[in-house]
Amino acid sequence: MSTPTVAVAECIVPNNHLMPGLLGNRDEHLRVIEQAFPNSTISVQGNKITAAGPDAVRIARLFDELVLVLQSGQRLNTIKVGRTVEMMRDDVSPSEVLNAEVVKSKMGQTIRPNTAGQKRYCDAIARSTITFGIGPAGTGKSYLAVAMAVQALQSRQVSRIILTRPAVEAGERLGFLPGDLMAKVDPYLRPLYDALFDLQGGETAQRNIERGVIEVAPLAFMRGRTLNDAYIILDEAQNTSPEQMKMFLTRVGFGSKAVVTGDITQVDVPGGRSGLSGIEQILDGVEGISFVHLTKRDVVRHKIVADIIDAYERAEEAKSAR
C-alpha cells in the first residue's frame, strides 16, 4: 500500500536581514501563520522556510508576499500578518493591497489600504464618478475618502474639496447648543476635520479652509448649488432622507467626483427613512457609480471593535430567527 504524498513548498528569503521582521519577535508572526494553518507544518532553516501539508503552497506564497511587503519598507505586526492570511484565503495578493499608496500625510506617513476591502474601495473611488462606501464603524470609509480627496487636490485633478454630512440630532437639541449655525453643526463635522488635519497638517488645512480650497459644511448648504471641478464627500449618509440624498447626488458637476459613506445599521434620521436604504437598487445600472460594501473584516481599529460588531450581528440574527 503506497504512502500518500505530502505537498511540500518552499520560500527562499533573499536577504537574511529580513528574517527577524518576517518571523517577528520570538517568532510571533510565525505562530500566527501556524495557528491559521493547523493541518500543515512550517520549518525554518537559515533563510529557507519549508511548509508541508495541504496548505503548503499557499503558506509558501504567503511568506513570499510578506517578503515583498518588507522590501517596500513596511514593518509587520501580528495584526497585519493576520490580515494577510485572510487575503490569501480569498486569493487576494497581500503585497498588492498593502503596497498600494493613497497619499503621504503631512508627517510623511504613507496612507495605504489595510485590507482587501479597503483596496477595492480606493480602486472604485479612482475609477468612478460617484462611489458609495457602505460598512460598519472603523472600516476607514471616511478617512480613506478624505485621503483620496487630498491626493486629488495635490495632483490638481480637482481645484477644491467639499466635505459635508447631515446634522442630525441624536439625543441633544441643536437649539440648546451655544453659537451660530456653524458652531452648532461643528461637532457633526469634527470627524472630517480630524481626518483633514491629520493628512494636511493643522496650518495647511486651516489655510485651505480660509481660502475656500476646502469647504466643510452641513448638507443643507448644498441645496441649489452645482459643484464643478470638486471632490465632494458626503459622510454619515445613512442619516440623510431620500429627498436629501437625491438633492446631493444631483449637485455633482463637470470635472467632479463624489464619495458617499455610511453605515446602514446606525440610522438616526427621524422616522428611519434613510436615503441610503435601497439606493443601490435605485441606481442599479447607472454608469459611473460604484458600490463597495465593507465588513467587520475591514475594521482597522482595536480588535474589540470587530468583536462588538460581530456580537451585534449575532443578536440581530437571533432576533430575526424568533
C-alpha positions in Angstrom: 0.0 0.0 0.0 1.6 3.3 -1.1 2.1 6.2 1.3 0.1 9.4 0.4 2.2 12.1 -1.0 2.5 15.2 1.3 2.7 18.5 -0.5 5.8 20.5 0.2 6.6 24.1 -0.8 9.5 26.5 0.0 10.1 30.2 0.3 13.7 31.4 0.0 14.1 34.8 1.7 16.5 36.8 -0.4 18.2 38.6 2.5 18.9 37.3 5.9 18.3 40.7 7.5 14.6 40.3 6.5 14.2 37.2 8.7 13.6 38.9 12.1 10.9 41.2 10.6 9.4 38.3 8.8 9.2 35.9 11.7 8.5 38.5 14.4 9.8 38.9 17.9 10.2 35.5 19.4 8.6 34.1 16.2 5.2 35.7 17.0 4.4 36.2 13.3 5.3 32.6 12.5 2.9 31.5 15.4 0.0 33.4 13.8 0.6 31.6 10.5 0.9 28.2 12.2 -2.4 28.8 14.0 -4.1 29.8 10.8 -3.0 26.6 9.0 -3.1 23.9 11.7 -3.0 21.0 9.3 0.3 22.0 7.9 3.8 22.2 9.4 6.3 25.0 8.9 10.0 24.7 9.5 12.7 27.4 9.2 16.4 26.7 8.4 18.5 29.7 7.7 16.8 31.8 5.1 14.7 28.9 3.8 11.1 28.4 5.0 9.5 25.0 4.2 5.8 24.2 4.5 4.4 20.7 4.4 0.8 19.7 4.3 -2.5 20.5 2.4 -1.8 24.3 2.6 1.9 24.1 1.8 1.7 26.0 -1.5 -0.5 28.8 0.0 1.8 29.2 3.0 4.9 29.5 0.8 3.2 32.1 -1.3 2.1 33.9 1.9 5.8 34.2 3.0 6.8 35.4 -0.5 4.1 38.1 -0.2 5.2 39.1 3.2 8.8 39.5 1.9 7.6 41.9 -0.8 5.8 43.9 1.9 9.0 44.1 4.0 11.1 45.0 0.9 8.8 48.0 0.4 10.0 49.4 3.7 6.9 48.5 5.8 7.0 46.7 9.1 4.9 43.7 10.0 2.9 43.1 13.2 0.6 40.3 14.3 -2.5 42.2 13.1 -1.1 42.8 9.7 0.1 39.2 9.3 -3.4 38.1 10.3 -4.9 40.2 7.6 -2.5 38.8 5.0 -3.7 35.3 5.9 -7.3 36.4 5.3 -6.3 37.9 1.9 -4.5 34.7 0.9 -7.6 32.6 1.7 -9.6 34.9 -0.6 -7.0 34.6 -3.3 -6.0 38.2 -3.0 -2.4 39.3 -3.2 -1.4 40.9 0.2 1.6 42.8 -1.3 -0.7 44.3 -4.0 -3.1 45.6 -1.3 -0.5 46.6 1.4 1.9 48.2 -1.0 -0.7 50.5 -2.7 -0.2 54.1 -1.8 -3.0 56.7 -1.5 -1.2 59.8 -0.3 1.5 60.9 2.1 0.4 62.7 5.3 1.9 66.0 6.5 4.1 63.9 8.8 5.4 61.9 5.9 3.4 58.8 6.7 2.2 56.9 3.6 -1.5 56.2 3.8 -2.3 52.8 2.4 -5.3 50.4 2.4 -5.0 47.8 5.1 -7.5 45.2 3.8 -8.7 43.8 0.5 -12.0 45.6 1.0 -10.3 49.0 1.5 -8.2 48.4 -1.6 -11.5 47.7 -3.6 -12.9 50.9 -2.1 -9.9 53.0 -3.2 -9.9 51.5 -6.6 -13.6 52.2 -7.0 -13.1 55.8 -6.0 -10.3 56.2 -8.5 -12.3 54.9 -11.5 -15.9 56.1 -10.7 -17.6 59.5 -10.7 -19.7 58.6 -7.6 -18.7 55.9 -5.1 -20.7 54.6 -2.2 -18.7 53.1 0.7 -21.1 51.3 3.0 -20.0 49.5 6.2 -19.6 49.5 9.9 -17.6 51.8 12.1 -13.8 51.5 12.0 -13.5 50.4 8.4 -11.8 53.6 7.2 -14.7 54.8 5.0 -14.4 58.5 5.8 -10.6 58.6 6.4 -9.7 56.9 3.1 -12.3 59.1 1.2 -10.6 62.2 2.7 -7.1 60.8 1.8 -8.2 60.2 -1.8 -9.6 63.8 -1.9 -6.3 65.2 -0.6 -4.4 63.2 -3.2 -6.7 64.5 -6.0 -6.2 68.1 -4.8 -2.4 67.7 -4.6 -2.2 66.3 -8.1 -4.6 69.0 -9.4 -7.3 66.6 -10.5 -9.7 69.0 -8.8 -9.5 72.6 -7.6 -11.3 72.2 -4.3 -12.6 69.7 -1.7 -16.1 69.8 -0.2 -16.8 67.8 3.0 -20.4 67.6 4.2 -22.6 65.5 6.4 -26.2 65.8 7.6 -26.6 67.5 11.0 -29.0 65.0 12.6 -29.9 65.5 16.3 -29.1 62.4 18.3 -30.2 62.9 21.9 -29.4 66.6 22.1 -31.3 69.5 20.5 -29.2 71.8 18.3 -31.1 74.8 19.5 -29.7 74.4 23.0 -26.1 74.4 21.8 -24.3 77.8 22.0 -23.2 79.8 19.0 -24.3 80.5 15.4 -25.3 77.7 13.0 -21.8 76.7 12.1 -20.9 76.5 15.8 -23.9 74.3 16.3 -23.1 71.9 13.5 -19.3 71.8 14.1 -19.5 68.7 16.3 -21.1 66.8 13.5 -18.3 67.8 11.1 -15.5 67.2 13.6 -14.5 63.7 12.3 -14.0 65.2 8.8 -11.9 68.0 10.3 -9.8 65.4 12.2 -9.0 63.4 9.1 -8.2 66.5 7.1 -5.9 68.0 9.8 -4.2 64.6 10.2 -3.4 64.4 6.4 -2.6 68.0 5.6 -1.5 69.4 9.0 -3.4 71.9 11.0 -1.9 75.1 9.5 -2.2 74.0 5.9 -5.7 72.6 6.3 -6.9 75.8 8.1 -5.3 78.0 5.4 -7.1 76.0 2.7 -10.4 76.3 4.5 -9.9 80.1 4.8 -9.1 80.4 1.1 -12.1 78.3 0.1 -10.0 75.5 -1.3 -11.6 73.2 1.3 -15.2 73.7 2.4 -16.6 71.9 5.3 -20.4 72.5 5.6 -23.6 70.8 6.7 -25.6 69.1 3.9 -28.3 71.8 4.0 -25.7 74.2 2.5 -25.5 72.1 -0.7 -29.1 72.8 -1.9 -29.3 74.8 -5.1 -25.6 74.5 -6.0 -23.8 72.9 -8.9 -20.4 71.7 -7.8 -17.9 71.7 -10.6 -14.2 70.7 -10.5 -14.6 69.5 -6.9 -14.1 66.4 -4.8 -17.2 66.0 -2.7 -17.6 63.7 0.3 -20.9 63.1 2.0 -20.3 61.4 5.3 -22.8 59.6 7.6 -25.1 59.3 4.6 -27.4 56.9 6.4 -28.8 60.0 8.2 -30.0 61.7 5.0 -33.6 61.5 4.0 -34.3 60.1 0.5 -35.0 63.7 -0.6 -31.7 64.9 0.7 -29.8 62.0 -1.0 -31.3 62.9 -4.3 -30.5 66.6 -3.8 -26.9 65.7 -3.0 -26.4 63.4 -5.9 -27.7 65.9 -8.4 -25.2 68.6 -7.2 -22.3 66.8 -8.9 -21.0 69.0 -11.8 -18.4 68.7 -14.5 -14.9 67.5 -13.5 -16.2 66.5 -10.1 -16.1 63.3 -8.1 -18.2 62.3 -5.1 -17.9 59.7 -2.4 -20.8 58.8 -0.2 -20.1 56.9 3.1 -22.4 55.4 5.6 -23.4 52.6 8.0 -26.9 51.4 7.4 -27.1 49.9 10.8 -26.7 53.3 12.6 -29.7 55.3 11.3 -30.6 58.3 13.4 -32.8 60.1 10.9 -36.3 60.7 12.3 -38.8 58.0 11.2 -35.9 55.8 10.0 -36.4 56.9 6.4 -32.8 56.7 5.3 -31.7 58.0 1.9 -29.0 55.2 1.9 -31.5 52.4 2.2 -32.4 51.0 -1.2 -30.2 53.4 -3.1 -28.3 50.6 -4.7 -31.4 49.2 -6.3 -32.5 52.7 -7.4 -29.1 53.4 -9.1 -28.5 49.9 -10.4 -27.1 50.2 -14.0 -26.2 53.8 -13.8 -22.8 54.2 -15.4 -20.0 55.8 -13.4 -21.5 54.7 -10.0 -19.8 52.1 -7.8 -20.9 50.5 -4.5 -18.4 48.9 -2.2 -19.6 47.1 0.9 -17.0 46.9 3.7 -17.5 44.4 6.6 -16.1 43.6 10.0 -13.1 42.1 8.3 -12.2 45.6 7.1 -12.2 47.1 10.7 -8.8 48.6 11.4 -9.5 49.9 14.9 -8.9 47.8 18.0 -9.9 44.2 17.7 -12.7 44.7 20.2 -14.5 46.9 17.6 -14.8 43.9 15.2 -15.9 41.7 18.2 -18.6 44.3 19.1 -19.9 44.4 15.6 -19.9 40.6 15.5 -21.8 40.5 18.8 -24.5 42.9 17.5 -24.8 40.9 14.2 -25.4 37.7 16.2 -28.0 39.4 18.3 -29.8 40.7 15.2 -29.8 37.2 13.7 -31.2 35.7 16.8 -33.9 38.3 16.9 -34.8 37.7 13.3 -35.0 33.9 13.9 -37.6 34.3 16.6 
